[in-house]
Amino acid sequence: MAGDGTVYEELKAAILRGDFSPRQRLVEVELSEDFGASRFQVRRALHTLESDGIVEHLPNKGARIREIGIDEAVEITEVRMVVEGLVAARAAERVSDEQAEALLDVGRRMRAAVEVGDVGTYSELNGVLHSSLRDIAQHHKANGIIARLHGQMVRHQFALSRVPGRPSVSVVQHENIIAAVVARDPMAAEAAMRAHISSVIEALRAIA
């Protein structure tokens, strides 16, 4: 039988993959069967996901996937802009030569994906880039906040990646972030990240 942490991680991964729809009920008995876990383990996982802002509990109805509206998504992204700006600045201060080359390689692959219209690969590389910056920065409090915000925003981020022309806009912004980090310029890195996420906010409002 799966451990508590495993149930939480597997259920969270399933939610972020889109296996469940917004406002879909999460029935403990069904989840216990699906994940090979006890109802107690499932209940603990749901409580943790509720703390993460991914699940909500309704009186007399149980748990369901929390739906994030555009207004809330914009507020979340505004917080992300500040925190990820800090992470980019810290990454610029700490980046090694090897890490810098790896970032440049990600940037080249992102550009190649955009040029051939491979939105799926571009979206994956987008995640790789932001994750790499967090790894370089090693700002644990900021990383924890970003991880929680990502869980709440994943559906909107997926929608944004499918907006026609969006990758062509964002790839330039990502290249600017990479260039500033590789140049070890914290102020420029933070400014580039803030400019990128400000653009995300504008795109979110446009699809509302």
N, C-alpha and C positions, 0 to 999 in steps of 0.2 A: 504493500500500500504506500502511496506517495506521502512524503512528509509535508508539513504545513507550508514551508517555504516553496516547495516544488509546486504545490497546488496553486499558490498565489502567482508564481512566475508563469506557469502554463496557462492559467486563466487570463492573466493580463495579456500575454502574448496573443492569445486567441482573440481577445477584444480588439487589440491594436491592429490585428490582421484584417479585421472586419468580419469575423465569423459571427458576430452578433450585431443586430441593428440598434440604432438609437431608440431608447425607451422599451426595448425588448426585456421581458421579465426573465430573471435568472432564478430558476427553480432548483432548490438545494438537492432534491432527490435526483433530478436529471443530471445535474452537474457531478454529483457523487458517482453516478454510473459512468459518465463520460470520462472523468479523470481518475477513476479507480481510487477514490478517496472517501473518507467517512464524512458524514454530514457536518460533524464538528469542524473538521479541517476546511471544508468548503465554507462554512459560516465564518471562520477566522479569516479566510482569504477575502471574502466579500467585505468584511469590516475594514480590512486593510485597503482594499480598492475604493471603499467609500472615503477613507481618509485621503486617498490620492485624488479624489474628485472625479473618478472614472465611473463609479457606481453610486446610485442613490437608493435610500431605503424609504419606502412609503408605508405609513401606518396601515396595518391590516392587509397589505398587499404584497409585502416583501421587497426584494431588491430588483432593480432594473438598471439598464445601461443609461447613464445620464446624458442627456442631449445638451450640447453646447451651442447656443445661438451665436449669431454673428457679433452682436454687441459684446457678449462675454469673451468671444474669441479675440476681438480687438483689444480688450483690456488685458487679457492674458499675454498677447503679443507685445503690448506696451511694456509689461514687466519683463518679458523676455529680452526686449531691446536693451534695457539697462543691464541686465545680468550678463547677456552674451557679449555686450560691449566690454564689460569688465574681463570676461574670459579671453576675448581676443587680445586685449591689452596685455594681460598676464602671459599669454602664449608668446607674444612678441618679445617679452622680457626673458623668457625661458627657453625658447626654441634652440635646438642643437642643429648642427650642419646636416646631420642625417635626417632629422625630422623636417627640416626645411626642404630638403630634396623630395621627401615623401609627399609633402603638401603640394609642391610644384607638379609632381606626377599626377596627383589627384586632379589638380586644375587642368592639366593637359587632357586627361581622360574625360573630364566634364565637357570641355570644349569639343572634343571629338564626338561625344554622344549627342550634343546639340546639333552639330553639323550634319549628322545622319538622321536626326529626328528620333533618336532612341530615348524616349521620355522615361521609360522604366529604369534604364541604366543611369540616366542623369539623376533621377530621384534617389536611387541607392547611393550614388557618389556624393550627393548633397548630404545625406546622413553621415557618410564616412568622413567628409570634411569637418562637419561640426563636431562629430565625436572625436576626431583627431585633435582638434583645437582644445577640447576639454581635457583630453589626456595630457597634452603638452602643458596646459595651464596648471593642472593639479590644484585647482581651487575647489576643495571638496564641498563647501557650503553652496557655492554657486552651481556646481555640477548637480547637487541634489535637487535644487530648485528647478533647474532646467529639465531634469528627468521627469519631474512631476508635471511640469507644464507641457512637456511633449506628449505625455499620456492623455492629456485633456484635448490636445490640439490635433492629434494625428489625422482625424477624418478631414478637417479643413485643409491641412497640409497636402493631403492626397488630392483634394479637389483643386487646389491651387496649381499643383504640378501638371494638371490636365488642361489648364487655361491656355488657349492658343497663343503662342508667342511668349509665354511667361518664361520658359527656360532660356530663351535668347536674351531676355532682360536680366535675369538673375545670374547667368553665367559670368557676365561682365562684373557684376557686384562681387561675386565669389572670387574672381580673379584679383580684384582690388584688395580684398581681405587677405588673400594669400600673399600678394606682393608686399603689403605692409608688414605682415608677420615675418616674412622671410627677410625683409629689410631691418627687422628688429626695431620697428618704430611703433611704440605702444599707442601714442596719440593717434597716429594715422590708422592703426589697426582698429581701435575702438570706433573712430569716426566711420570707417568703411563698414564695420558691422552694423552700426546704428543706421547708416544710410540703407543698407540692405534690408534690415527688418522694418524700417519705415516704409519701404517699398512693399513689403509683405502686407503691412497694415492697409495701404492704399488698395492693394489687390483684393484683400478680404472685403473691404467696403464695396468694391466694384461688383463682386459676385453676390452681394446680399440680395 
